[in-house]
Amino acid sequence: MSAVLETRGVTRSFGPIEVLHGVDFSLVPGEVHALIGENGAGKSTMMKILGGYLAPSGGTVLLDGEPVTFPDQRAAEDAGILMIHQEFNLALQLTVEENIFLGREKRRGPFLDRRAMQDEARKLLRRLDCHVDPGTRVRDLSVPNRQMVEIARALGRNARVLIMDEPTAVLTGRETDVLLKQIERLKAQGAAILYTSHKLDEVARIADRVTVLRDGAHIVTRAAEGFTEHAMAEAMVGRELSGLFPARPVPGDEVVLEVEGLTVPGHVRDASFKLRRGEVLGFAGLVGAGRTELMEGIVGLRPATGTVRVNGVPIRPGSVLSARQAGLVYLTEDRKEKGLLLGKNLTENLTLLALDRFGRIAIDKRAEDRALTGAIREFDIRAKDRRMPAGSLSGGNQQKLLLAKTMLAEPRIVIIDEPTRGIDIGTKQQIYEFIAALAAEGKSVIVVSSELPEIIGLSARVVVMGRGHIAGELTGAQITEDAILRRAMGVGEMAGADA
């Protein structure tokens, strides 16, 4: 079958730097074509060109075999090409219903037909097994539900071409299963689907063809059948990948963090646990279990009652400064909204948490520049220009910058929430090695993750949360996916039981 949308020899430059080098790519009706590669490989640039968000610097885009130029994304949408963004393209102050129908509102005469839009929004969300009220403002939704609204908006437009940028990065396994079934349904209806994901098991499950980009160049396009996850990963990084998870450091006996009876109103009830020196402690649970809220309560980002002690000394409740002075820092799961200032350059982001080290009256710019040089080297931050805004970095490099910013404050206890969300396998391996190195140096790390292989591969001990309370604790051979899920769903044994 002929392609509905394709590129021939497409290039794209930003200033003097070419980031796409003559890429050929095609989308065929009734097919899922996966586009994979490391962060910075050019995937997002390619998707934005196909979706009308960027114009190519060279080469040709063809629609139904004819050259086409999209002046903007609205023109592409009018041609039936829709994009579901990894970084949500939603108006947070508007309701779910208003976002789904934004720009194509239903009317009854001169008035908006609110009832019709709410009914259709509810049906679209039901297809995704999402039961949020269409009248809820998007700013009040959880991150997974925001993603479902983004997907529902695209489903409602009957796209000929659907471009999906990391659609499951913030979804649970159950939500992912629902979405993949919808993709199969759209495929059966003749839609052409471009699917990007760093979760290679999903790619193997859903794709008909796979294209690999590396450093802006086309590496291979081949049938997904027989293209193993390991082979995909090696094609992406251009090297042998073995031993994704480093050896787990052995923790000491000294308790460095004690949490007793911590309650975060509306989210967490009576949580207690301990963290030892040199330990990587995993926190697992389903979305909504209260993991993030617990961590934010510990470091003072949310009101909480109970006791938090660092090295036996209580820290002041609700005080981020008190936590930081005790050597306790939190690396947020939401690097876009809470972790980085996307419009500021790399230096301004890097030194923000430790600004007092660079002068109290006037900032020592040379010292800041040296700090950035060290961070780029230590964390392998790949930036075209040191002066570029953080928002122009790839997702993996943004995460490395956030790690560098956090570690510049010289913490002794680090809480890392979703450390590799939306990050390619090569960068994941780097971050895993970094976490293990922290523990080997005697620092203590809490890892909150929705990816069970990540929790199992990194953690010496796992605390499982369910419905706002600690549902169990696992160590050693007890740490399995089945044991974690049973406790998360409330059907497993409590802490200390055999898995």
Helices and strands as residue ranges (DSSP letters): E 5-14, E 17-27, E 31-36, H 43-50, E 58-63, E 66-67, H 73-78, E 81-84, H 96-100, E 107-108, E 111-112, H 114-127, G 138-140, H 143-155, E 161-165, H 173-188, E 192-196, H 200-206, E 209-214, E 217-223, H 229-237, E 255-264, E 268-276, E 280-285, H 291-298, E 305-310, E 313-314, H 320-325, E 328-331, I 335-339, H 346-351, G 352-358, H 365-379, G 390-392, H 395-407, E 413-417, H 425-440, E 444-448, H 452-458, E 461-466, E 469-475, G 476-478, H 481-488
